[in-house]
Amino acid sequence: MRYRVGAVLPLVFLAGCGGVSAPLSDAATGRGKIAFTIVWPQPTASRLIPLAANSIKVELSGPTPDVKVIARPPAGTTTTDVSFPSQVVGDYTIVASAYPTSDGTGTAQALGVASVTVTKDQVVDARLTMASTIVAARISPTSGTVKEGETLSLTGSGQDATGAAVVTANEKWTWTSSNPAAATVSATGNPATVTGVLAGSTVITGRELESGKSRTATVTVLPGVGNLELTVK
């Protein structure tokens, strides 16, 4: 007799061919297989695994608990197949966390939870969407001054609910200036470069795209040093 279960986790995990099957090693208890494919984000992609993530930690709780840490594959490889091959039938909770390290340690960048039931002779779907753990964006410095024609750097960062810093991808930051006549700012990247244009002030807004969180900083532009022309007679 065979029992099977498939875990389908779109955007983050995609099950192959709608499900998987595995032979029983314990016919009396009943066992099945939970399998999925991790689709890693590429530099131009927009996925809910953070672009700066280098590992996914998958924790399975239920009749047969287990934990796996899956490191980001080498460049050129976009998917990783993972399975829990022999699970006793019953209800399970899958917790997937993304980390900037390759060994599933540090401060999680994204988190997702799903439930799945391993049932004999059936394929069941579990859908999981990972959400950013960032609850607030930060900009340093929060205010600053720059002279006309000179530049100032602003650095964005993410923060989770405990106050811990969350690693973000520099490509996932955008910036705007409320008064570009006074100062302009680089549109993307982190840190941002603010360039003083004309004496005055502006509010710079930085947004971290994967979490959608934003923060502002006030920049004051001071008059630049004018050219001094000397005439010798």
N, C-alpha and C positions, 0 to 999 in steps of 0.2 A: 504494500500500500504506500502511496505517496502523499505527502502534505506539502503545501507550498504557500508562500506569501510573497507579495511584491511590495516594495516601498517606493512610491512615486513622489518625488519632491521637486516640483517644477521651479524654475528660476535658479534654485540652488542645486538640487539633486534631480536627476532624471533616471527613472528605471528603464532598463533595457527591455524592449519588446513587450511592454505592458505587464511584466511580471516575471518571476523566476520560479524554478522548481528545484526541489532537492529531495533525495531519497531519505527515508527514515532510518535512523540508527537505533531507535527505541520505539518499536511499534506499540508497546503498551502505553507509554506516556504520550507519544505523539510529538514529533518535532518538525520544524519547518525552517525555512531560510529567509532571512531578510537581506535584500541586496539593493544597491543603488549605485548611481554614477554621479560623481561630483564634477560639475562643469565649472572650471576655473575662469575668472574674468581675465580678459586680455586688456592691454592698455587703452584700446579704443572701445571696449565693451562697457555696457552699463548693466551690471548684475547686482544682486543683493549679497553676494559674497564680496566684502570690501576689496577694493583693488590692491590695498596694501597687505592683505592677509597672506600668510605663508603656511598656514596649517588649519585644518578643521578637526576639532575634537568631537567625536560622536559618542554620547553616553546612552546606553540602552538599559532601562530599568524595567523589571518585570520578573516572570518566572525564572529566566536565565539571564541575569544582568551581565553586561559586558561594556568595555570601553575600547575605542580605537582612536588613534591620532593619525591623521592622514596629512603628510607633508605635500606642499605644492610640488607638482612634477617639474622636470627640467623644461627649459625653454623649448617651445615647439610642440609640447604635449599639453592638450587642453582638457583632458578628462582623466579621472581616476575611478576605477571600478572597486567597490568595497562591498563586503558581505559579512553578515553574521550567519554562518552556515548551518548551525544546529541549535535552533531555539525551541524550547518546550512550548506547546500551544498555550495561548492565553493572551492577556492584555499587556502591552508594552508602551512605554513612553520613550520617545526619541528626543534627546536634547542635543542640538548641534551648535557649537560655538566656534567662531573664527578668531584666530590669533595672529599677531604679527611675527611671532617666532615660528620656527619649523617643528617645534616639539609640543605645541599645544599649551604653552605656559605664558604667563604675563597677564595683561588686562585684555579681556575679550573685546573685540571690535564689533561683533554682531552675534545675535542669539536667536535661535528658533526652536520651537517645541511642537511635537506632533504625537498623536497616539495611533497605534496600529495593533490589530488583533491577529495573531497567528492562528489560523483555523484550518483544520484538516480539509483537504480536497478543495480549497478555495484560494483564489488570488484576490487580495484586498489592497486597496490603495491608501497610502498615507501622504498627505500633502503638507509641506512645511515651507514657510517663507521666513527667511532670516531678516531681522530688523536690526538696524544700527543700535549699539548700546550708548551712543552719544546722546546726552540729554541737554547739553549746552555747548556752545562754541565760545572760544576765548580768542582775544586779539591782544598781542603785546607789541609795543606799549599801547595802553588804552587811550592815550593822547600824546601829541607831540608837536614839535615845531619844525619848520623847514624854511629855508630862504628861497626866494625866487630863483629858479634855475638850478636848484640843488635837489637832492633826493633823500628820502627817508624810507626805511624798511619796516613793514608790519608783518608779524608772523601769526598765523592762525593755528589753533589747536582744538582738539575735542576733549570733552570731559564726561565721564560716566556718572551714574547716580551716587557713587561713593566719593566722587571728587577726584578719582584717579584719571590721569591723562590717557587718552585713547589715540593710538597711532593712526594717522590718516594719510591718504595718498596726496601728494602735492598737486597732482593733476586735477583733483576733485575740489579745488577751491576756486571761487570766482569773486571778483571785487568790483565795486562801483563807487563813484564819487558823487556826492549830492551837489557839488559846485565845481564842475571841471574848469570853470573860468579861473578859479583860485588854485586848484591842484588836480592833476590827473592821477590815475592809478592803473597799474597793469591789470588787464582783464582777467587773467587766469594765472594759476601757479601759486606757490607758497614757499618763501615769503613773497609779499607783494611790494612793488616799488611805487612810492608816491613821489611825484615830481611837482615842485612848487612852480606855479605859473605867474600869479599876481597876488599881491598882499591881500589877505582876507582869511576866511576859514571855510572848511568843508567837513562833512561827515563821511567817513569811509566805511562801507559795509562789506564785510567778508562773509561768504556763505560756503559751508561745507556741504557738497551736493549729496553725498550718500546718506547723510542724516537729515538734511534739509535745515539744519540749525544755522543761525547767523548771529553776528555780533557787530557792533559799531565802534569806531574810534574817531575822535575829533582831532583834526590836524589844522594848525594855524600856520599860515604862510606869512613870513616876515619879508619886508622889502630887502631886495638884494643890494649888494654894494655896487654903486654906480661907477661907471668909468670916469676916471679923473684925467682930464686933458690939460697938460701944461704947455704953455707957449713961452719959449725962451727968446727974449729980444736982446 
